[in-house]
Amino acid sequence: MGQLTKQFGKIKVDVPVPHLLNLQMDSYQKFLQEGAVERRPDEGLEGVFRSVFPIEDFNRTASLEFVNYEINEPKYDQAECISKGLTYEAPIRLRVRLVVYDVDEETENRTVRDVKEQDIYFGTLPVMTEKGTFIINGTERVIVNQLQRSPGIIFEHDSGKTHTSRKILYSCRVIPMRGSWL
């Protein structure tokens, strides 16, 4: 399906118009890494899970380790989600391993007592459509990139425009690395 373009210039130049949502679509696919489960790099969703796991209890007698994740097919199709006001989403299942240890109280050495591996339901994740949109509560939405201010301190003045005596008012804005602006 080609795009219809109208040329108003005198020089005939056929410039291909890129698909502008490819950046978001490629980024989302890179985030999910739905390909080879065993060879995923530590980035995207895999990197998030690897940064949180393993989870150990306070006494170090048990450890919950992340093995992999699987994104299943959505329960409803896109048209059904739009008509019923649902979110087009897919369930995520994690494979985790629980390792239980025996701890020697004198030497504090740990030996493995039991290992159990199980698939668990983790939640749902919105699925991007082939048009690069998400269907949230029956409404199609698209991601819009926003500019991000660099962290630091910004000093400003109003050049005497806001005060009746034409005094210059100075202000300061603190933009932290994390958290809300001050």
N, C-alpha and C positions, 0 to 999 in steps of 0.2 A: 504494500500500500504506500504509494508515493505521496509526498506533500505537494500541494498546489502553491506555487509562488508566483507573484506578479513582479516583473521587472519594470522599473520606472527610469532607469538610467539609459544612456546611449550605448555604453559598452556592455556587451552581453557576457556576463561572467556567471557561471553556474557554480556557486559555492554550496557545498553540502552543509545542511543544517544538522548539527549533532543532536542526538536524543538527550535532552537536558536532564532527564531523571536517571541517566546511566550512573552518575556518581553515587546517588543514594542507593540505587539498586545493587550496584557492585559492592558498596560498603556494607550493606545489610547482609549480602550473601557471604562476604568475608567474615562478618561478625558471627554468623551462624555456623559456618564450616560444616555443612551437611554431608560432605564427602566422606572420605576414608576415616572411620572412627578411630582406628589404631594409630594413625600417623598425623593427628592434628597438632599443629604448632601451638605454643602457649600464648595465644592471642584471641581476642574476641570473647565469646562465651566460654570457651575452653580455658582461657587465661583467667577469667573471673572465678571459675570453679577451682582452678589450681591455686589461686591466691588465698582462697578461704580454707581449703582443706589441706592437710588433715586437721581434724578437730580432736583434741585430747581432753580427757576429764582432768580434774584438779589433781588427783592422786597418781596420774599417769598409768592407770590400770586398764584403760580402754582407749582405742583410737578409731575414729571414723574416717576412712580414706575414700577419696573420689577415684572412681575407675574410668567412667566415661558417661556421656549423655546421649540421648536419642530423642529426636523431635518427630513425633507421630503425625499422621494426617489429621487435618482439621475435621471436627465433628460435622459441621455444616458447610455447604458450599457458599460462594460469595453472594449469589442471588438470594439465597435463603436468609443469610445474615442481614442483608439490606432490607428485605421485606418484613422480617421479624424484629428488627431493631437490635440485633446481636452483634458481638464483636467477632470478626474473622480471626480465629486464634487456633493454635495447635498445642496439644499437651506435650510437656517435656517430662521425660522419665530419666532418672539418674541411676546408674549402677554404682553402689557404694559397698565398701568392705568394712566390716566391723572386726577389729582385732582386739581380743581380750588377753591381757598379760597377767602373769603371776609375778609379783615384785618381791624380791628377797629384802627383808627389812634391814638386815645388817649391811649388805653390800649395795643395795638399791639396784641390782641388776634385774633386767626384765627378761622373762622367757615367755614365748607365745603359748597361751593355753588353748585358745579357740579362735578360728577365723570363719566368719560368715559373710557371704556376698549375696546382695539382693538388689532387685530393681525396685525403685520407689517412685511414686508420682510426686513431681516437684512443683508443678503449676502449669500455667499456660503462657504462651508468648504470642503477641499479635503477628500475623503473617502478612507479608507484603504481597500485593497482587502483582500480576504481570504488567500492569500499568504504572507501577511504582507508588501505589497508594496503600493506605491501611483502611480497613473498615472498622470503625469504633462506634459501638452502640447504633449500628445501622447506617452510619454516615461515613461516606468516603472522605478521607483526609490525606493530606500530603505533608511531608516533612519540609520545613522551611529553614534554611540555614540562617544563623544569626551571627553578627560580629561579636567578638568577645574582647572586652577591654583588657589590656595588660595590667597586671597588678602593680601597685605603686601609689604615690601621693600626687594629686593634681591640684595646683593652686590656681584660682581664677579670681577675676574682679569684674565688676559690672560697669566700669567707666563712668560712674556717677549717674546712671540712668534710672535706677530704682528708688533712690532716696531723694526726698524733696529738697534737701539742702545741697544737693549735687555732691555729697560726700561719696568717695569711692568705697564700696563695700567689698571686702575680700572674703573669699570662702575657700574651703579646702575639702577635697573628696578623697577618702581613703578607700582604695580598691584592694582587698586582701587576696592572697593566693587562693584561699578557700573561705567559704562562708558568705555572709551578706555584706553589702557595701555599707560603709559608714558615712 
